[in-house]
């Protein structure tokens, strides 16, 4: 009889047990770290979105300025007839638009020198202070100022001249020196020197 030495069956391979990394108070640290990473990612994403929105809102639109000798801006000719500053609010009582600083009101004549009706884009107009900082038209206040008759907000017929007032909300300590006037945002404008406010 042949003797065969007894061999025990090989033990099944077991994955080493995962040791939980515990904080001093016995809380498993891994889920806590995961939550912190997720919260951090959400906060960074929110900050980036907010910054993008801020950049869009605060970036001033630019208007190309025509060189001397260029044709009139989109067929329009302009005549600045006055400037008034220090106006605190515009509009009917209960609906008035209050200035953040002050409203400066630009009195303007616009003539359509083209051979077709054209819409004057009031929102494309800019005034500039003595440091060159541009300011856009306060659109809602402009509606209150030009809500009757032939105005800057209506289509201008060929050869027609219309008058109106463009309001600009500027800081109280700002002095305006120039305006860039154009028919539309996509067309070159003309730079004019503003009169002293009265």
ROMISE-764895 format. One record per residue (C-alpha): z, x, y; residue in three letters; residue number from 1. Coordinates in Angstrom, 2 decimals, padded with zeros to 5 digits, always signed. Each point is the difference from the previous one (the first is absolute). Layout:
BEGIN
<<Z; X; Y>; ala; NUM>,
...
//
This chain:
BEGIN
<<+000.00; +000.00; +000.00>; unk; 1>,
<<-001.00; +001.39; +003.34>; unk; 2>,
<<+002.40; -000.27; +002.84>; unk; 3>,
<<-001.40; -000.87; +003.39>; unk; 4>,
<<+002.29; +000.69; +002.88>; unk; 5>,
<<+000.88; -003.04; +002.03>; unk; 6>,
<<-001.72; -000.13; +003.38>; unk; 7>,
<<+001.09; -002.49; +002.54>; unk; 8>,
<<-002.73; -001.99; +001.73>; unk; 9>,
<<-000.90; +001.33; +003.42>; unk; 10>,
<<+001.77; -001.81; +002.77>; unk; 11>,
<<-002.16; -002.30; +002.09>; unk; 12>,
<<-000.88; +001.48; +003.41>; unk; 13>,
<<+001.90; -001.66; +002.79>; unk; 14>,
<<-000.74; +000.27; +003.63>; unk; 15>,
<<+002.92; +001.50; +001.84>; unk; 16>,
<<+002.03; -002.69; +001.64>; unk; 17>,
<<-000.58; -000.23; +003.76>; unk; 18>,
<<+003.10; +000.91; +001.81>; unk; 19>,
<<+000.47; -002.19; +003.02>; unk; 20>,
<<+000.64; +001.92; +003.16>; unk; 21>,
<<+003.08; -001.61; +001.38>; unk; 22>,
<<+001.43; +000.07; +003.47>; unk; 23>,
<<+003.69; +000.64; +000.41>; unk; 24>,
<<+000.68; -003.76; +000.01>; unk; 25>,
<<-001.88; -000.48; -003.30>; unk; 26>,
<<-003.22; -001.46; +001.47>; unk; 27>,
<<-003.28; +001.10; -001.62>; unk; 28>,
<<-001.77; +002.10; +002.65>; unk; 29>,
<<-003.64; -000.46; -001.21>; unk; 30>,
<<-000.44; -003.67; +001.04>; unk; 31>,
<<+001.70; +000.77; +003.31>; unk; 32>,
<<-002.47; +002.82; +000.69>; unk; 33>,
<<-002.93; -002.24; -000.92>; unk; 34>,
<<+001.16; -002.66; +002.43>; unk; 35>,
<<+000.41; +002.59; +002.75>; unk; 36>,
<<-003.56; +001.29; -000.54>; unk; 37>,
<<-001.41; -003.53; +000.12>; unk; 38>,
<<+001.96; -000.88; +003.13>; unk; 39>,
<<-001.14; +003.23; +001.66>; unk; 40>,
<<-003.64; -000.71; -000.84>; unk; 41>,
<<+000.23; -003.52; +001.44>; unk; 42>,
<<+001.62; +001.31; +003.19>; unk; 43>,
<<-002.69; +002.66; +000.51>; unk; 44>,
<<-002.81; -002.52; -000.61>; unk; 45>,
<<+001.55; -002.44; +002.49>; unk; 46>,
<<+000.34; +002.75; +002.60>; unk; 47>,
<<-003.66; +001.02; -000.41>; unk; 48>,
<<-001.21; -003.59; +000.37>; unk; 49>,
<<+002.18; -000.50; +003.10>; unk; 50>,
<<-001.29; +003.23; +001.56>; unk; 51>,
<<-003.61; -001.04; -000.65>; unk; 52>,
<<+000.56; -003.37; +001.67>; unk; 53>,
<<+001.72; +001.70; +002.96>; unk; 54>,
<<-002.90; +002.44; +000.38>; unk; 55>,
<<-002.56; -002.83; +000.03>; unk; 56>,
<<+001.94; -002.05; +002.56>; unk; 57>,
<<+000.82; +002.86; +002.38>; unk; 58>,
<<-003.28; +001.89; -000.06>; unk; 59>,
<<-001.86; -000.94; +003.20>; unk; 60>,
<<-003.62; -001.07; -000.33>; unk; 61>,
<<-002.46; +002.29; +001.76>; unk; 62>,
<<-003.02; -000.88; +002.10>; unk; 63>,
<<-002.93; +002.38; +000.35>; unk; 64>,
<<-000.69; +000.84; +003.65>; unk; 65>,
<<-003.58; +000.03; +001.23>; unk; 66>,
<<-001.31; +003.16; +001.65>; unk; 67>,
<<-001.35; -000.13; +003.58>; unk; 68>,
<<-003.52; -001.39; +000.00>; unk; 69>,
<<+000.47; -002.02; -003.19>; unk; 70>,
<<-001.03; -003.68; +000.10>; unk; 71>,
<<+002.66; -002.60; +000.87>; unk; 72>,
<<+002.55; -000.70; -002.74>; unk; 73>,
<<-001.66; -002.48; -002.37>; unk; 74>,
<<-001.97; -001.49; +002.88>; unk; 75>,
<<+003.07; -000.74; +002.13>; unk; 76>,
<<+000.82; +001.19; +003.51>; unk; 77>,
<<+003.61; +000.07; +001.22>; unk; 78>,
<<+001.73; -000.26; +003.34>; unk; 79>,
<<+003.77; +000.47; +000.22>; unk; 80>,
<<+001.20; -002.04; +002.97>; unk; 81>,
<<+003.76; +000.47; -000.18>; unk; 82>,
<<+003.08; +001.14; -001.91>; unk; 83>,
<<+003.46; -001.58; +000.05>; unk; 84>,
<<+003.02; +001.41; -001.86>; unk; 85>,
<<+003.65; -000.94; -000.45>; unk; 86>,
<<-000.65; -003.47; -001.48>; unk; 87>,
<<+002.84; -000.85; -002.45>; unk; 88>,
<<-001.60; -002.93; -001.88>; unk; 89>,
<<-003.19; -002.06; -000.29>; unk; 90>,
<<-000.55; -003.58; -001.16>; unk; 91>,
<<+001.41; -003.50; +000.39>; unk; 92>,
<<+003.74; -000.54; -000.10>; unk; 93>,
<<+001.30; -000.04; -003.54>; unk; 94>,
<<-003.09; +001.82; -001.32>; unk; 95>,
<<-000.07; +003.00; +002.29>; unk; 96>,
<<-000.81; +003.45; -001.33>; unk; 97>,
<<+002.63; +002.50; +001.14>; unk; 98>,
<<-000.99; +003.59; +000.61>; unk; 99>,
<<+001.68; +002.77; -001.95>; unk; 100>,
<<-000.15; +002.05; +003.20>; unk; 101>,
<<-002.16; -001.61; +002.68>; unk; 102>,
<<-003.35; -001.75; +000.13>; unk; 103>,
<<-002.70; +001.64; +002.08>; unk; 104>,
<<-002.79; -002.46; +000.84>; unk; 105>,
<<-003.53; +001.33; +000.40>; unk; 106>,
<<-002.32; -002.24; +002.08>; unk; 107>,
<<-003.52; +000.42; -001.32>; unk; 108>,
<<-003.57; -001.18; +000.59>; unk; 109>,
<<-002.41; +000.28; -002.92>; unk; 110>,
<<-003.77; -000.45; +000.29>; unk; 111>,
<<-002.32; -000.42; -002.98>; unk; 112>,
<<-003.07; +002.10; +000.84>; unk; 113>,
<<-001.65; -000.48; -003.39>; unk; 114>,
<<-002.58; -002.61; -000.91>; unk; 115>,
<<+002.21; -001.93; -002.42>; unk; 116>,
<<+003.40; -001.72; -000.04>; unk; 117>,
<<+002.80; +002.40; -000.83>; unk; 118>,
<<+003.68; -000.34; -000.81>; unk; 119>,
<<+002.24; +002.29; +002.02>; unk; 120>,
<<+002.62; +001.48; -002.34>; unk; 121>,
<<+003.17; -000.01; +002.11>; unk; 122>,
<<+001.98; +001.64; -002.82>; unk; 123>,
<<-002.18; +003.11; +000.20>; unk; 124>,
<<+001.06; +000.85; +003.57>; unk; 125>,
<<+002.54; +002.74; +000.73>; unk; 126>,
<<+001.94; +001.30; +002.98>; unk; 127>,
<<+001.37; +003.54; +000.16>; unk; 128>,
<<+003.04; +001.40; +001.73>; unk; 129>,
<<+000.11; +003.28; +001.92>; unk; 130>,
<<+000.72; +001.84; -003.28>; unk; 131>,
<<-003.08; -001.49; -001.67>; unk; 132>,
<<+001.94; -002.35; -002.29>; unk; 133>,
<<-002.10; -003.15; -000.76>; unk; 134>,
<<+001.34; -003.57; +000.01>; unk; 135>,
<<-001.70; -003.04; -001.55>; unk; 136>,
<<-000.34; -003.50; +001.37>; unk; 137>,
<<+002.90; -002.40; -000.71>; unk; 138>,
<<-002.22; -002.56; -001.76>; unk; 139>,
<<+002.24; -003.10; +000.11>; unk; 140>,
<<+000.82; +000.55; +003.66>; unk; 141>,
<<-003.74; +000.36; +000.67>; unk; 142>,
<<-000.59; -003.48; -001.45>; unk; 143>,
<<+002.54; -001.49; +002.43>; unk; 144>,
<<-001.64; +001.76; +002.96>; unk; 145>,
<<-003.60; -000.91; -000.89>; unk; 146>,
<<+000.24; -003.51; -001.43>; unk; 147>,
<<-002.22; -001.86; +002.47>; unk; 148>,
<<-003.57; +000.05; +001.28>; unk; 149>,
<<-002.43; +002.88; -000.44>; unk; 150>,
<<+002.25; +002.82; -001.15>; unk; 151>,
<<+000.07; +003.33; -001.77>; unk; 152>,
<<+000.74; -001.72; -003.31>; unk; 153>,
<<-003.24; -002.02; -000.14>; unk; 154>,
<<-003.59; +001.02; -000.72>; unk; 155>,
<<-001.71; +001.43; +003.07>; unk; 156>,
<<-003.56; -001.18; +000.65>; unk; 157>,
<<-002.77; +002.43; +001.11>; unk; 158>,
<<+000.39; +000.81; +003.68>; unk; 159>,
<<+003.34; -001.82; +000.20>; unk; 160>,
<<+003.07; +001.53; +001.65>; unk; 161>,
<<+003.44; -001.12; -001.13>; unk; 162>,
<<+003.41; +000.89; +001.35>; unk; 163>,
<<+003.34; +000.20; -001.71>; unk; 164>,
<<+003.28; +001.84; -000.40>; unk; 165>,
<<+000.92; +002.39; -002.81>; unk; 166>,
<<+003.76; +000.54; -000.57>; unk; 167>,
<<+001.37; +003.26; -001.38>; unk; 168>,
<<+003.61; +000.42; -001.18>; unk; 169>,
<<+001.04; +003.50; +001.10>; unk; 170>,
<<+003.35; +001.78; +000.47>; unk; 171>,
<<+001.75; -000.73; +003.29>; unk; 172>,
<<-000.19; +003.60; +001.19>; unk; 173>,
<<-003.71; +000.47; -000.76>; unk; 174>,
<<-002.65; +000.43; +002.67>; unk; 175>,
<<-003.54; -001.02; -001.00>; unk; 176>,
<<-002.92; +002.10; +001.19>; unk; 177>,
<<-003.15; -000.95; -001.95>; unk; 178>,
<<-001.58; -002.66; -002.19>; unk; 179>,
<<-002.57; +000.23; -002.78>; unk; 180>,
<<-002.19; -003.11; +000.10>; unk; 181>,
<<-002.57; -000.96; -002.63>; unk; 182>,
<<-001.80; -002.99; -001.43>; unk; 183>,
<<+001.32; +000.53; -003.53>; unk; 184>,
<<+002.12; +002.48; -001.96>; unk; 185>,
<<-003.09; +001.46; -001.68>; unk; 186>,
<<-001.89; +000.79; +003.22>; unk; 187>,
<<+000.55; +002.77; +002.49>; unk; 188>,
<<+002.14; -000.93; +002.99>; unk; 189>,
<<+000.14; +001.09; +003.61>; unk; 190>,
<<+003.04; +001.68; +001.53>; unk; 191>,
<<+000.98; -001.29; +003.44>; unk; 192>,
<<+002.73; +001.07; +002.42>; unk; 193>,
<<+002.54; -002.71; +000.70>; unk; 194>,
<<+001.16; -000.95; +003.49>; unk; 195>,
<<+003.64; +000.31; +000.95>; unk; 196>,
<<+001.94; -003.10; -001.15>; unk; 197>,
<<+000.80; -002.49; +002.70>; unk; 198>,
//
